[in-house]
Amino acid sequence: MKTLVLLILTLISAAPAMAQEAPAPAAERAPTILISIDGFRSDYLDRGISPNIAAIAAQGTSAPMRPSFPTKTFPNHYTLVTGLRPDHNGIVGNSMIDPRRPLVKFSLGDPRQALDPFWWDEAEPIWVTAEKQGVRSATMFWPGSEVPIHDSRPEDWQRFDQNVTGRQRVNAVLDWLRRPADIRPQFITLYFDTVDTAGHRFGPDSDDVNAAIRDVDGEIGHLRAGLKAMGMQANIVIVADHGMRATDDARVIQLADILPLDSFIMVEGGPYAAVEPAAATDTIVYDALLQPHDHMNCQRKEDLPERLHYGSNPRVAAIICIAEAGWTILAGEPPYPVTGGAHGYDNNDPEMLALFAASGPDITGQAPGTFDNVDIYPLLARLIGITPLASDGNSALAEAVTRR
C-alpha cells in the first residue's frame, strides 16, 4: 500500500511537467542549411533541368523572391542574413566609398577592404547572433563570413576560393554534420557561384547557364543523398541574391559623352551607376545628369523612389542612375565585356527576381507568393530557434512556411 501511495504521488507531481511542451534543445533540433545559388533567376526553376531543387520545392514550398536594390551580390547576400536592406546594413553596393575613408574604395577585388570589419559592422549577420545565443554555426562561403564582424566569426568557416569545387563544398558540409552532437553546427551556409559566372559571360538564355544549373542541382542532389545516408533530416532553404538579364554592346549609355571623365567618380557602373561629383566641380555633374536621358534615369540619392528603400546611408553615392532594362551605363572603356548578362537593375524588374525553395521537417506550409528578401531572416531565426534582432523583414513568410 505504501508503495502504491508513493507511486501515485510521484505521478501527480510529474503531471505539470509532462503537460508542458518545452522547446527542443539545440542538439535535438533539425539543422538548417541555407544555400545560395548566386544569380539563379526565379524562372530558371521552370526550365525542367534541376530535379533536385524542384523536388525540394514540391516537398516543401517555393516562390519568386524580390531582391533589394541595388540588385547586386554583396548587398543582397548581406540582406538575406541580416534582414536589413542595403541602406541599413551598410553594404550598399559591390563597390562603395565612405566619407570617413575618402581615399578608399570597397570592392570585391580588393581583399584588404572586403575583409575589413569597418565595412560590415553596421549590421550583425545571423551566424553571429546564433553563436551569441549558443547555436553553433558554420559557413561554407558567404559574403562577410570571413570577417570578424562585431569581433565574431562562425565557429567553423572557410576562406572563399573559387577553385574549391561544388562537390568539395558539399562534402565539407556533410563532414560537419557527421560530427558528434556537441560540436555539430545547427546552422550552415553553402554558396555556389557558377550559375552567376555563366550568366555574366554567356547570358541567361545560354547553354552554359543551363549546364551550370544542372551541375549545381547535381551537387544539391549529392547533399540530399548524404543526409539520407546519415539518416538525418535537415531544413534546406535555397535562395539566390538576384536574377540575370541579357545585355549587349549595342545598348550602352556612355557617361563620357555627357561629362568630362575627370569631373566625377564612377563608384559603380553597369545596370545602375553610382556617381560622386569630383571636388570643385560645382554643379556641373548635377546639371548634366539630372535631366532626361534616353534609356536611363538619374536622381539625387535623397530623391530616389521610396519603394527602393535606398539613399539614406552616407555610403550611397550622391547621384544614382538606373538604366532601362537591358542597358548598361559606362564611363570610358568597360572593365569587362558588355555582351552576356548582368544584374543591378530596378528590383521590380521581373528578370531580377530570385529563387526561393525550402523543405524539411519544420517546413510545413506554403509561401504566400512573391515576397521581399528581407523576410528570409525571420524565417531562418525561427528555424534555428533564436531570437532575431530587429530587422526590415516581417514574420508573415515565417508564419506561413512553418505553419503547424
Phi, psi and omega in degrees: 000316179300321179296320180296317179298316179298321180295318180295317179298321179296316181294320180296316181293333181276343187303312181301319181294322181292330184282338181272136180258096182285149177297145181294137174301157183305321183294336181266353181279142177297135178295153177248128179246115178264117183248127172253129170249096186305128175076014180277098180297145186306317185280358171301331181297336182279356183284347177074024183241012180228072187296330181287318176294320179297323179293320177298316178297319182289322180284335181237259183204161174203160178191156171293145181236128181275121178287168173274157175270138359282146186281066182241167189292301185295313179303318185280328174295324179286327175298317183300325185258001175241339185074010181248135177294158182310323178300333184256337180269350175092343177266085190271358178188168170292334172231142180197163176233159181230132181304336180283344177228071190297338183257011185239143178234129173280131175207157182300327186275001182243094184297336179298326178268317184297337180255012181269122181303338179310320185281336189257344190285001177284352178215169179236115180290160189295333179291328176290314178299318180298314180299319179297332182260016173084016178253114183292136183233158178213144181232114170267073181076139171179133178307124180098343187287345177274352189263137175284077182286127187053037178062029182219146173233168170299155179302322177234133179205160181235140173288129185298133177214113183296341180281349175287120186289164176301319180296319177296322179295313181295319180297325177297318178297315180296322178297320177300320184284345177278353183293162171301154188303326186287344177235017179270129178292143177262343176228128184225138170253149180219131189233133174239135185245354192288330179293318177296316180300314179295322179297319178295315186285321191239350181094154186292341182260014186275159173297330181294320176295316179299321178296319179295321177299314180298318181296312181295320177301322177297322178291324176293325173298321178296320177297314181297319179294320179296319177296318180297319180296330178276352185068031185249131172267143179216149170275118180253120179243114181255129180225168167228161182274335185186175175264213182201140179230143179292140177228163174203164187284359175274350181240074183233135173254118186258110180293338177295340176277350183252327187218153169296136184298334181276004181266356182207162174252123176272095183292318178208143179229178181121227178297335169224155179237133173255114189241128177243118178300140177289161180299146175063029177257006179052235183252014185305311185292315179300314182298324183282322186268327185275054174214166183299137176225146174294131170070011172204156178232125181246138179216152168301148184299327181287349181256004180297151180304140182300329183296340179281342180051048189213136174130349183272338182287135180301340180281347177286131181297159187299324182235131177243123177249128179247124183282152169300148183308128179092350180263159183230133179260124181234161172228095185085201182293134181291143178282356182208158178298140179279329181290133181138245180211160181206164174220164187128358181287174175314135184286357171274352177297122183301335180277359171266351180300141187249162180286141163220127174210142182208146173204163180151177184297336181258002176265100190238003181224189185244141175297143186275026182107190182304134182221166179276145186291347175296342182281351177293324184300310177299327177296313180299316181301319180293318180294321182285330181090037179240164174274117183285157171282166175300141183211178176274353180276168173232169189273003185301316179295312181301317181293323180288318187282331182252022181301130180279000000 
